[in-house]
Each structure stands twice: as structure tokens, then as C-alpha cells.
Amino acid sequence: MKKIAIVGAGLGGLSTAIRLAKSGFDVDIFEQNNEVGGKVSEILMGDYRFDTGPSVITLIDVINELFELAGADLSEQLDFIKIDPISRNIFYDGQHFDLYSNVDLLKSEYTRFTGIDPDQINKYILKITNIYKLTADIFLHQPLHEYKKLIKEKKFPPLSDFLFIDAFRTMHDANKSYFIDEHIVQVFDRYATYNGSSPYLIPATLNIIAYVELILGSYYIKGGIHQLVKAIHGLARKVGVKIFLNTKVDEILHDGNQIKGIRIGKDTSYYDYVVANSDVVETFRTLLSGFPAMTKKMEKIEPSLSGMVFMWGINKTHENLLHHNVFYSKDYKNEFVEIFDSKIMPTDPTIYLAITSKTEKNHAPLLSENWFILINMPYINENLKKEEFDLMRQRVLNKLKEFGYDIESNIEYESIITPYDLQNRYGANKGSIYGISSNSKFTAFKRHPNRSKLLKNLFFAGGSVHPGGGVPLVILSGKHVADLIISTESLNK
Ligand SMILES: Cc1cc2nc3c(=O)[nH]c(=O)nc-3n(C[C@H](O)[C@H](O)[C@H](O)COP(=O)(O)OP(=O)(O)OC[C@H]3O[C@@H](n4cnc5c(N)ncnc54)[C@H](O)[C@@H]3O)c2cc1C
């Protein structure tokens, strides 16, 4: 039986492992932390419960496919709850716009908010639907960089299709061409942050993200998003994957051409294949010797946004808030200039607030709420000063107060995650949440492939490689890696 080592038990690593074990490989996962799931974790503080990472799940078919393949019934294990309205979007002028997945409700809300008919919503939806149809198969569901194979199998769409995927203007410019109202533009521009980028730089092709959430739906999982990790962990054990916690891989061993195995401390073990679920830049920087040029090249690619998370147990309830809420900045463009150009903490941060106790009362004590706040932050750089993080906390509290939510004295419990925590706990390059940013054209091609071009038998799964960050995409990366290894094996036979 061929032996495979996986570095990291994030969802990318776990899903790769399940597929490979199911296909008859002997799979070991090594995880440096004391739990599986990577960025998808949870904490309890008193009677408050919090997810510490993802709060929105999309593309649930991708998760379903993984369970089916492993012979399990997803619906028996997880209860996906569609959240609609997706979010309440709140502005400085006191107005709010509820973003609905239900298209009829979305159109009525648009008309209520703007006073005009919803024609533009129809046009926008038509456009994002076309983008999804033209791009999803090739950019999400295939290992994009296997050019020869994809061309042979005629998977690439004709060049003429590329004219319709809106690759030559930014998401913001596209959204401005659909909507006159600046608030609405801001709401749809925010989709750029779902893959850690700026709406003023990211190609409008990435409006595919809006399609995925608006049309295919935005989900929460009963019991918390962390239930997904528990279920996938159970699946991995069921199919025979061995998981070693508190075990940091120190080196991926190779002879310059081929993978030999891994080193943990002084112990070396032989493996036929290694899959790095660790961040690809960190993997080249710290686990693979002998590739300085590649490391330099990887380090030059701009990382995605980082973030700061505030989890607050609040002994107060707020009728006007929903499960997901967003308090916008006055000058959205400036927020991204500060984050990506000046690389400083935003002076007027957009505040994303998720309250799962709105959907599940037992996530907070009676007459209380569990507030999870995520702020976009620059990736770690010399302008980001650790000592300023307290200032960000105060900025968030002051801004909430300005919006009518004076909650400082109601905070019973608090836990904070900074960009340095993301770097230290999960090995995220410069604390980036989603690997690399999509702030330039053709980023999909710049993202590292799932198969190494330098070393035979080395593969990559996770948010820093193709097809990108976010729960469903890292699960897809696991599918690509497993398919590539399985087809390599069948060619070798
Ligand atoms: C605050 C926050 C909010 C988010 N919100 C959403 C959301 O709403 N929706 C969504 O879809 N996504 C969201 N994401 C992104 C999503 O969580 C990630 O894209 C995804 O979980 C990353 O999975 P991964 O497989 O790349 O592995 P990671 O979760 O990055 O895990 C990699 C694992 O590898 C381990 N590791 C690294 N190096 C080594 C080594 N040398 N030896 C052993 N182990 C090692 C790490 O400890 C870690 O456990 C969010 C992320 C964060 C942080």
C-alpha cells in the first residue's frame, strides 16, 4: 500500500486524506496543534460559544460530494440552515439595506432602499450568473495548472468566452456600472473581501463570489460552523486516516528531484507522496531546502487580507441586529488604500458582526448575545504595529457607539485574534486569511498549482493554492490533489 504524509489537518488536509484513504492509500496526517480543523475552530467562554473562523458556508454541494464519496450521509450528520437575509448592511447615515438571497425579496428591498425599480438587480444577477457558468468549471472544479490535460480534454472554454467574464475592469467599476446608489455598490463591492482582496483592484470576474452566496445560498450549521470539522474528522477516522496531533513537521525530505519523506525532530520517515496543507509560502520558506529562487518568487506575490477578530460575550440583546451585520466605513476606497497601499490598520474599519445566538439561543446566556467581529487588516508588515491593536479595539467600540451600540460596559467575556495569532497558530504567511490576494489580473494562474513543478510526488492542498481560500475551495483543492495522485498511480502501473 502506498504511503502518504499530509502536513497539516486543516480542512484541505483532512479532505485530501479522506479521498486518498478511500482509494486505498495509507494516509498519515501530522498536525502541529492539539486539534484538527486549522482556522475552523471554536471557543467557549462561560456560557457563550463562538466559532473563531468562518461564519458563512457556501457551495454546500462540494461538502456533500465529499461525504457521499466516503459513504456517509451529510444530512444525517449536519443541519445546514440557510441564512436569509444574508446580512443587514448598516451605513453612517442611519440607513440599512438587507441583502436577501431570495431574489424577489432582494428586489423589493432594493426598491424600498433606492426608490427605483429593480431592473438593475435583474441585470446584475444575469451577469454574475453568466460569469459563474463560464468560469466555475475551469477555475474551481479542475486542477487549473494541468494545462496539457485540460486542453486535451477540451476543458478550456473558447477564448471568445473570456470576453464575457469581465476580466478587464475591477469589481468596483463593474458594480458602479450596475448601481447608481453608492451604498448598494459598497454592499456588492464587499464580496472582494471574501477572498481577501480589494474591490478597487480585483477583476470583476470575481463577482462569481456574489453568485455563489446570493444565488446558491449562504449557510450556517446547527451547533456552529465547527460542527463541520467534527463531522469531517469523524469521516477521516472512519476511512482509516491516522492523525498525529501536537506533531510539527520540520522538513520535507527530497533528493532534488523526488520526495523521500518527512522529518519530525530527529526522526525521518519514508513516504511515497507528501501533501502540504501548510501555507505554500511557509512550506517553501521553512520545510523545503534547496529552492531559494522559488521561495523568493512566492514571497513576492501579494498575500490576502489579514484580519482582527473580537469575540465578545455581551449581557444585552439588540433587536435591530440579525445573524450577520455589516457597519460600513464612510470612505470604502480609503479603507483599502490604507490596508493594501499604506499597509496600516484602517482608521475607519468596516465592522462585520456575526451573532449566532440570533439563530441558536443557547450560544449565549439568557438576554445576552455572542458577538463575533471581524475587521479587515493588512497582512503583517513593518507598518503594522502590535502595540496598536488596543487602539483598534477602541476604534471598533467607538464606531459601534456612534452607530448606537454602546456595548463596552456589557462585555462579560473577551477573546481577540490578531494577524500574528493567525501566523503563529496556523502558519499563515504574514497572517493572511486567504493565501494570496486577487488584486491583479489573472491571479488564478499565479496561485500555486496543486502539483509541484519542482519535485515529483509533492502536492499542495489548502487556501494558499489553487483554487483559493474559503471552506468549499480548500475542500475542492483536496479533491484535485487526490485525483492527481490517483491518476499518477494509475499511470505508473
Ligand atoms: C477569521 C476568519 C474568518 C473566515 N471566514 C470564512 C468564512 O466565513 N467562510 C469561508 O468559507 N472561509 C472563511 N475563512 C477561511 C477559511 O477558514 C480557510 O480558507 C480554510 O479553513 C483554510 O483551510 P486550509 O486547509 O488551507 O488549512 P488551515 O486552516 O490554514 O490549516 C492548516 C493547518 O496546517 C497546520 N500546519 C502548518 N504547518 C505545519 C507543520 N509544519 N507541521 C504540522 N502542521 C502544520 C496548521 O497548524 C493548520 O492546522 C475564514 C478564516 C478566518 C481566519
The ligand as an SDF file (V2000), in Angstrom:
LIG
                    3D

 53 58  0  0  0  0  0  0  0  0999 V2000
  -11.3560   34.8970   10.9390 C   0  0  0  0  0  0  0  0  0  0  0  0
  -11.6160   34.0480    9.7260 C   0  0  0  0  0  0  0  0  0  0  0  0
  -12.8540   34.1100    9.1010 C   0  0  0  0  0  0  0  0  0  0  0  0
  -13.0980   33.3100    7.9890 C   0  0  0  0  0  0  0  0  0  0  0  0
  -14.3450   33.3370    7.4330 N   0  0  0  0  0  0  0  0  0  0  0  0
  -14.6510   32.4560    6.4520 C   0  0  0  0  0  0  0  0  0  0  0  0
  -15.9950   32.2980    6.0270 C   0  0  0  0  0  0  0  0  0  0  0  0
  -16.9080   32.9470    6.5410 O   0  0  0  0  0  0  0  0  0  0  0  0
  -16.2500   31.3830    5.0510 N   0  0  0  0  0  0  0  0  0  0  0  0
  -15.2670   30.6070    4.5000 C   0  0  0  0  0  0  0  0  0  0  0  0
  -15.5600   29.7760    3.6320 O   0  0  0  0  0  0  0  0  0  0  0  0
  -13.9830   30.7450    4.8930 N   0  0  0  0  0  0  0  0  0  0  0  0
  -13.6470   31.6190    5.8620 C   0  0  0  0  0  0  0  0  0  0  0  0
  -12.3710   31.7010    6.3310 N   0  0  0  0  0  0  0  0  0  0  0  0
  -11.2910   30.9900    5.6070 C   0  0  0  0  0  0  0  0  0  0  0  0
  -11.2090   29.5060    5.9330 C   0  0  0  0  0  0  0  0  0  0  0  0
  -11.2300   29.3160    7.3090 O   0  0  0  0  0  0  0  0  0  0  0  0
   -9.9090   28.9580    5.3750 C   0  0  0  0  0  0  0  0  0  0  0  0
   -9.7680   29.2780    3.9930 O   0  0  0  0  0  0  0  0  0  0  0  0
   -9.7850   27.4530    5.4870 C   0  0  0  0  0  0  0  0  0  0  0  0
  -10.2530   26.9650    6.7140 O   0  0  0  0  0  0  0  0  0  0  0  0
   -8.3090   27.0980    5.3150 C   0  0  0  0  0  0  0  0  0  0  0  0
   -8.1530   25.7080    5.2730 O   0  0  0  0  0  0  0  0  0  0  0  0
   -6.7450   25.0760    4.9160 P   0  0  0  0  0  0  0  0  0  0  0  0
   -6.9750   23.6630    4.5250 O   0  0  0  0  0  0  0  0  0  0  0  0
   -5.9990   25.9450    3.9760 O   0  0  0  0  0  0  0  0  0  0  0  0
   -5.9520   24.9510    6.2740 O   0  0  0  0  0  0  0  0  0  0  0  0
   -5.6830   25.8570    7.5470 P   0  0  0  0  0  0  0  0  0  0  0  0
   -6.9610   26.0680    8.2750 O   0  0  0  0  0  0  0  0  0  0  0  0
   -4.8480   27.0260    7.2070 O   0  0  0  0  0  0  0  0  0  0  0  0
   -4.8220   24.8050    8.3630 O   0  0  0  0  0  0  0  0  0  0  0  0
   -3.5170   24.4460    8.0100 C   0  0  0  0  0  0  0  0  0  0  0  0
   -3.0600   23.5250    9.1260 C   0  0  0  0  0  0  0  0  0  0  0  0
   -1.7080   23.1520    8.8870 O   0  0  0  0  0  0  0  0  0  0  0  0
   -1.0330   23.1100   10.1420 C   0  0  0  0  0  0  0  0  0  0  0  0
    0.3950   23.2070    9.9020 N   0  0  0  0  0  0  0  0  0  0  0  0
    1.0570   24.2140    9.2650 C   0  0  0  0  0  0  0  0  0  0  0  0
    2.3770   23.9360    9.2180 N   0  0  0  0  0  0  0  0  0  0  0  0
    2.5540   22.7280    9.8210 C   0  0  0  0  0  0  0  0  0  0  0  0
    3.6970   21.9020   10.0660 C   0  0  0  0  0  0  0  0  0  0  0  0
    4.9320   22.2750    9.6900 N   0  0  0  0  0  0  0  0  0  0  0  0
    3.5090   20.7110   10.7020 N   0  0  0  0  0  0  0  0  0  0  0  0
    2.2480   20.3060   11.0830 C   0  0  0  0  0  0  0  0  0  0  0  0
    1.1320   21.0750   10.8960 N   0  0  0  0  0  0  0  0  0  0  0  0
    1.3050   22.2480   10.2490 C   0  0  0  0  0  0  0  0  0  0  0  0
   -1.6060   24.2960   10.8890 C   0  0  0  0  0  0  0  0  0  0  0  0
   -1.4110   24.1840   12.2860 O   0  0  0  0  0  0  0  0  0  0  0  0
   -3.0880   24.2270   10.4970 C   0  0  0  0  0  0  0  0  0  0  0  0
   -3.8380   23.4450   11.3980 O   0  0  0  0  0  0  0  0  0  0  0  0
  -12.0830   32.4730    7.4630 C   0  0  0  0  0  0  0  0  0  0  0  0
  -10.8450   32.4040    8.0970 C   0  0  0  0  0  0  0  0  0  0  0  0
  -10.6120   33.1790    9.2330 C   0  0  0  0  0  0  0  0  0  0  0  0
   -9.2720   33.0810    9.9260 C   0  0  0  0  0  0  0  0  0  0  0  0
  1  2  1  0
  2  3  1  0
  2 52  2  0
  3  4  2  0
  4  5  1  0
  4 50  1  0
  5  6  2  0
  6  7  1  0
  6 13  1  0
  7  8  2  0
  7  9  1  0
  9 10  1  0
 10 11  2  0
 10 12  1  0
 12 13  2  0
 13 14  1  0
 14 15  1  0
 14 50  1  0
 15 16  1  0
 16 17  1  0
 16 18  1  0
 18 19  1  0
 18 20  1  0
 20 21  1  0
 20 22  1  0
 22 23  1  0
 23 24  1  0
 24 25  2  0
 24 26  1  0
 24 27  1  0
 27 28  1  0
 28 29  2  0
 28 30  1  0
 28 31  1  0
 31 32  1  0
 32 33  1  0
 33 34  1  0
 33 48  1  0
 34 35  1  0
 35 36  1  0
 35 46  1  0
 36 37  1  0
 36 45  1  0
 37 38  2  0
 38 39  1  0
 39 40  1  0
 39 45  2  0
 40 41  1  0
 40 42  2  0
 42 43  1  0
 43 44  2  0
 44 45  1  0
 46 47  1  0
 46 48  1  0
 48 49  1  0
 50 51  2  0
 51 52  1  0
 52 53  1  0
M  END
$$$$
